[in-house]
Amino acid sequence: MVAINFKAKVADAVEGGEKRQTIRRTARCKPGDRLQLYTGQRTKKCRRLREVVCTDVYPIQITQTSIVVDGMIYALGSVMAYHYAKMDGFEGAPDMVEFFRKQYGLPFDGFLIEWRQKHSWE
């Protein structure tokens, strides 16, 4: 089982199921792995948000002008760039690019991890 921690500002979206993906520097999971999603790990306010199953892991690169997912290049103004940004909790692709520029520098190379809710029979 793989634990993934989220910032408090997106915890409600993860817990409520609106946010079903995350972008990380490393892919510590693979499709089929069970994931435990938390906020506040290593603090007294640690809270498990949900348990899910990883469905896909794709390489992702974020640049100043595009988002590249699994080799497919999407310009920042494209519908798919907007889709990936919204699914990750951003208002749009420019907001996502700005976050990754400030947090990690560009280009950012990492992994897009997607999941679905774990069912009781799994």
C-alpha positions in Angstrom: 0.0 0.0 0.0 1.3 3.5 -0.9 0.6 6.6 1.2 0.3 10.0 -0.6 0.0 13.2 1.4 -1.9 16.3 0.2 -1.8 19.9 1.2 -4.8 21.1 3.3 -6.1 23.4 0.5 -6.9 20.3 -1.7 -7.8 17.8 1.0 -11.5 18.4 0.8 -11.5 17.8 -3.0 -9.5 14.6 -2.5 -11.8 13.4 0.3 -14.9 14.3 -1.7 -13.7 12.5 -4.8 -13.6 15.6 -7.1 -9.8 15.4 -7.3 -8.8 12.0 -8.7 -5.2 12.6 -9.8 -2.0 14.0 -8.5 1.3 15.0 -10.1 4.5 13.9 -8.3 8.2 13.8 -9.0 8.3 10.1 -8.6 5.9 7.3 -9.3 5.9 5.1 -6.2 2.9 3.2 -7.4 1.7 1.3 -10.4 -1.8 0.5 -11.8 -3.6 -1.8 -9.4 -1.8 -0.6 -6.3 -3.9 0.4 -3.3 -3.3 4.0 -2.3 -4.0 5.6 1.1 -4.5 9.4 0.7 -3.8 11.6 3.7 -3.4 15.2 4.7 -1.2 16.5 7.5 1.1 13.4 7.6 3.8 13.5 10.2 1.7 16.0 12.3 -0.9 15.7 15.0 -3.5 16.8 12.5 -2.9 13.8 10.2 -6.1 12.5 8.6 -6.8 9.8 6.2 -8.9 11.1 3.3 -9.7 7.9 1.4 -8.4 4.6 0.2 -8.3 4.2 -3.6 -6.9 2.1 -6.4 -4.3 3.4 -8.8 -5.7 3.2 -12.3 -2.9 4.8 -14.4 0.5 6.3 -14.1 1.8 8.5 -16.9 5.0 10.5 -17.4 4.3 14.2 -17.4 6.3 17.2 -18.3 5.2 20.8 -17.6 6.8 23.6 -19.5 6.2 27.3 -19.9 4.1 26.6 -23.0 2.8 23.1 -22.8 1.8 20.0 -20.8 3.2 16.7 -22.2 1.3 13.6 -20.9 2.6 10.2 -22.0 4.2 11.8 -25.0 1.2 13.8 -26.2 1.9 17.5 -26.3 -0.9 19.9 -25.3 -0.5 23.7 -25.7 -1.5 25.7 -22.7 -4.6 27.0 -24.4 -5.8 23.6 -25.4 -8.9 21.8 -24.0 -6.7 18.9 -22.8 -4.3 21.2 -20.9 -7.3 22.8 -19.3 -8.7 19.3 -18.5 -5.5 18.1 -16.8 -5.2 21.3 -14.8 -8.8 21.2 -13.6 -8.6 17.6 -12.7 -5.6 18.4 -10.5 -7.4 21.2 -8.7 -6.2 24.3 -10.6 -8.3 27.0 -12.2 -6.6 26.4 -15.5 -3.4 25.4 -17.2 -1.6 28.8 -16.6 -2.3 28.5 -12.9 -0.8 25.0 -12.9 2.3 26.0 -14.8 2.8 28.9 -12.4 2.5 26.6 -9.4 5.1 24.1 -10.8 7.4 27.0 -11.9 7.5 28.4 -8.3 7.5 25.1 -6.5 9.9 23.1 -8.7 11.2 25.2 -11.6 10.5 24.5 -15.3 10.5 22.2 -17.1 9.1 19.9 -14.5 9.4 16.2 -15.1 7.3 13.8 -13.1 4.3 11.4 -13.1 0.6 11.8 -13.3 -1.1 9.4 -11.0 -4.8 8.7 -11.4 -7.1 6.6 -9.2 -10.7 5.4 -8.6 -12.4 4.8 -5.3 -11.6 1.4 -3.8 -14.7 -0.8 -3.4 -15.4 -3.1 -0.4 -14.9 -6.3 -2.5 -11.3 -5.3 -3.6 
